[in-house]
């Protein structure tokens, strides 16, 4: 048997199970009535036949050409009862094993079709877009059960969960869990530096229009961020200069000049070496550079250096 | 039990067919119930309903064979 949090024998849900819902029992009553009536028909027919033919007819053994009608009838009745009971049990399993499980992070629906068919659908509560509950008819209104519709983002099919008791409460719970999950994810992103700590939802702001955080880590991150902003305003960062920034070093990799970052002891030494190399470059004539290595954004065959105006090539002389 | 010389083949054919039907029926329910037990959740009514179901079908089968024996 399964735990209520294990919707599949091969997977275990680690989240706390908040709601575990079967269908409301009243939804099975129409099917039950439709199956109980066939069960009573043989009994009624048996009573009628006993009155017509008498008890002895049921115990009469066959003659070759004339099989005792009551004997065949009785065998048929037993087979008929077995089939009806199996159908009844099949219908009950199909009804009872349709389950809705709501954990803190996921919505899981299990749909059973007969003895050997089941469909399990799972969806993260983060992807929930709209939740609604519908109650139709006299019986649903009187006994307060109905259908819950959950619309999800993307191509995932929407969840339709019929015959749930207190459907409005279920819809509200799913919506609430979704909001909490979104707020927690938002704050976790901000803590990791990927987002803004200000929550977009108005009900996450307090009376003074300050954001309310769900986790202490988010609050700490907000304090750290404001402290950093204060420091940045007082002292400019030295690393913002072009020569010292790491992004510049990365861009230098793409040139034909190979730079081994491991050989750079410090930024000051790198700048010194770079200045020396630039002086050397200025003193030497420009030569076309052919690089064998493939680097980002660079053509493999370097074009020849353009001829500067007034420059003489080898063998060329000025004709007066 | 009174075995008549003039054996009604059809009678016994019906009994054999019914017996075959019962065997197939029990086999099918065996697999179905084992599957249901595997996917049932702890603490719900499945076990109780399964016991009632098994009791009903065995009662019907027992009644059927009791009737057949009484006729024979």
Interface residues (C-beta under 8 A of the other chain):
Chain A: X1 X2 X3 X4 X9 X20 X22 X59 X60 X61 X62 X63 X64 X67 X68 X71 X72 X74 X75 X78 X79 X81 X82 X85 X86 X89 X92 X93 X96 X97 X99 X112 X115 X116 X118
Chain B: X4 X6 X8 X9 X10 X11 X14 X15 X18 X21 X22 X25 X28 X29 X31 X32 X35 X36 X37 X38 X39 X40 X41 X42 X43 X44 X45 X46 X49 X53 X56 X57 X60 X61 X63 X64 X67 X68 X70 X71 X72
